[in-house]
């Protein structure tokens, strides 16, 4: 005979107040979402078996005292606090009995293979020859190499247990904090709760896949953190080393992804120092970088703070760093620019004391409107991809610099040194050819109407008018050089770069920085030359021509520096020519980071 007990029946005490007749079996029915006292029935299987055993025992007992003892036990088993404690104890006990993962006997399988192979070479047995062939097979060698790589890795984490109350309840996790490396977790406060706000790529927490964004931390090594501030939690963790045990309430909305997110590669168009940023969530995890650095963004889950590595630093620094997200950086830079513009507008005016309240309100800026206006001009990151130029289609080389930088002289020097390798684009003009000039050699002679038509179509990289004649460099002329297999050398005005970069020519842009030296001011080291001249107060003591050069260089680097692929300081022409040739040679042997739109 079967007796079904609903949760409402249990609480109204069929087991609390009377003895169940002989031959009855207790079966829990899944009502109220399949839970009893907040615990799913599937988690109470062992409790149910124990309950059934007690009922059977009660039916076989004859004295009243034993019956009373069994009833007390039944009451205890039906209390939710006891049930939760029982389930947690069973889960932890089962986990502690689990065998540790097998550890490798050696991390030198390849070395052993080589030793065995050397011994077998002296043997004349056919089995030795067969075994030698097996050991030398590429697949076995790859297997040995993979084995050694895995064997050298240290076990950074261990799962103690997930304690199943409903589908998400509490989880007990142990992580190993090794080599004074941060765990790679940041937290936030929600009321009195401590919540995991992000898990940083490359850290122990991320590798373990045991901590997730949104998890609530209850205890760390039996130290309660509920009600503690973010700084308090940071201080607690900083004092702990070795094995750390976390008691968590998992975020039920988290779903563990089996695939790593796609990495986005970007070029930084601004410099960033986390030590100067009051908004970075964790200063120790902030990643500093310079304008022009390539960053590999591994996570954009938090739109305000991305996770990234600097190019070439992935192996040196396994833990990803935090960098400002694109929209966040644009927003705060736009706010700065708006406030600066507003302060400049009223600089030196005591308008607050002179204007009425109504008039002052009209002068205040609209944050949303002003920020949207400025955000379009704020450079943050540009998505890039690796590109290897084709042997038969060389990238055009554009030399940029102020009038006295010597960039045109460097171009002429390259043309004369290697005429079979370098050439210039034949310019277009509307003037009539002279006697010795041949169309397509010195100039492409076209009509004014044809020139203006191409100009309106955006075919000219740059153009101008001299003595009522139009001159310009047409993209078709550059493309003709590229198709011939030669390298096209261009000397351009900086304002022409945006047109060139928006084409399909994939230019390589080199900024030629002049040497700002004078008899009274000897040259400074190249890396700090211009910035130091402007910041040390020596600018006002410079000769007029040197001051103009410094200002022009600063302006060009500020407005167009994000388009430069390389910078050469032209102190000695021979050295600059050597540097130019070295950079151009690299294009044939090394892939370069270019805007991703060029590759797609």
Protein Blocks (a to p, Z undefined) as FASTA:
>chain_A
ZZdddfklmmnopmlmmccdehiacddddeehipaehiafklmmmmmmmmmmmmmmmmmp
mbfklmmmmmmmmmmmmpmklmmmmmmmmmmmmmmmpccddddfbfclmmmmmmmmmmmm
mpcbfklmmmmmmmmpmklmmmmmmmmmmmmpccfbdcfbdcdfblmmccddddddehhi
aehiacddehjbccdfbdcehiaklmnomacghiacfbgghiafehiafklmmmmmmmpg
hjddddddddfkbccdfbdcdddddddfbdcdfklmmkbmblklpccddehiacddfbfk
bmmlccdddehilmmmmbacddddfklmmmmmmmmmmmmmmmmmmgoiafklmpcfklmm
mmpccfklmmmmmmmmpcfbdcdddddddfklccdddddddfklommmmmmmmmmmmmml
gccdddddfbdcdfklcehilpccddfklmmmmmmnopafbdcdeehiacdddfklmmmm
mmnopacdddddfklmmmmmmmmnopaddddddddddfklccddfklmmmmmmmnopmmm
pcfklmmmmmmmmmmmmmmmmmpmbdcddfblklmmmmmmmmmmmmmmpccdddfklmZZ
